[in-house]
């Protein structure tokens, strides 16, 4: 099962946040760092050497030469060790442990208290980068523990509507005993095969270093399950490294000390971890630093990256494939429409599931980076898409919607119930229109089913509910102790 590498919840649940890896480790026999069993009493006996008197002097001379050569070789083999040591030491003071609470249920996030990781990306302004599932979608209270164990209060200043990153901020003046450092964001440095270090609060250990190598840079987003946070419309990076709870928000560092990705999730049963690329992260940070609003665009359409053999099964013509391969010789696939939400801009324009995206505004688009850049730069404007539908080219004009406009930012509590506008996250997971109010917590008033989970209030007192403002007006009009039908 894929899990957010996340957080270390105080609830003792061994299946959450990748902590099952710790249980598995406890079952292994005593071993070295590689998990190999230790073999005792295996030291070979010393080799005996025979030497005549006539060979004595040359033998001694040759032996000295061999010893000199033997001592020189490890210096060449271990040349990278000092480099990684310097890099990690420089990074340490920029990595922070985060203790936080999400005090009430909101959207896909339950109320919880936990710990995670973040790292400073702007020392002057006190900005910390971490995961969205750490910052949460709603109320947040937290503190950051610096490398020298100074504690500072942090507040949420930005969380992305769909991607797994958020920004926290602290007052740099509160850090009195340590020089603050920041880690530069370099998404362009992420390449298959490069060695990386993931430095963070893995398993609640305050600071740990895990090594790995990036094996993929074009993985579709992991699925964490129903009624929870799931990322989409982006690539994820993949690496073989064993991480567990508390590592969420850790920087993925290259040998030059740059962050090439953000730790996000992993598989409990395997030593496989998933990293969020930093293209949209870097853009959002730059806008926040400039005091500008982070504009995000959407067509209310979820895409998946499919290799060429799969898009051929969707009926894409050979002519389209030949043209795309010629224009993008390094590519191995294309973006295909997986979900088009009812009543959304994509549906209104005529997009359908199975459409293979060929170009936008005349430019070939086969990667999420280009797709999102074009949507973010054209909010409120129209994009001209060309898709291949069963071997036939279709031109579709879509108006780009403001993604933050359909992201819930308020909630109402009534008799223990917590309601907020239905989010794009949940609507996309269940392919329903982005309207109505979602019961984040049913409380006493709206405990209307056995599970009490995943309920959208469609109407109260036979009056349709499209958003939280209509909910407030309807509830205010109902007399005390009155029985009314709820759908």
Buried (B, 14 or more C-beta within 10 A) or exposed (E): EBBBBBBBBEEEEEEBBBBBBEEEEEEEEEEEEEEEEEEEEEEEEEEEEEEEEEEEEEEEEEEEEEEEEEEEEEEEEEEEEEEBEEBBEEBBBBBBBBBBBBBBBBBBBBBBBBBBBBBBBBBEBBBBBBBBBBBBBBBBBBBBBBBEEBBBEBEBBBBBBBBBBBBBBBEBEEBEEEEBBBBEBBBEBBEEEBBBBBBBBBBBEBBBBBEBEBEBBBBBBBBBEEEBBBBBBBBBBBBEBBBBBBBBBBBBBBBEBBBBBBBBBBBBEEBBBBBBBBBBBBBBBEBBEEEEEBBBBBBBBBBBBBEBEBBBEBEBBEEBBEBBBEEBEEBEBBBBBBBBBEEBBBBBBBBBEBBBBBBBEEEBBBBBBBBBBBBBEBBEEEBEBBBBBEBEEBEBEBBBBBBBEBBBBEBBEBEEBBBBBBBBBBBBBBEBBBBBBBBBBBBEBBBEEEEEEEBBBEBBBEBEBBBBEBBBEBBEEEEEEEEBEBE
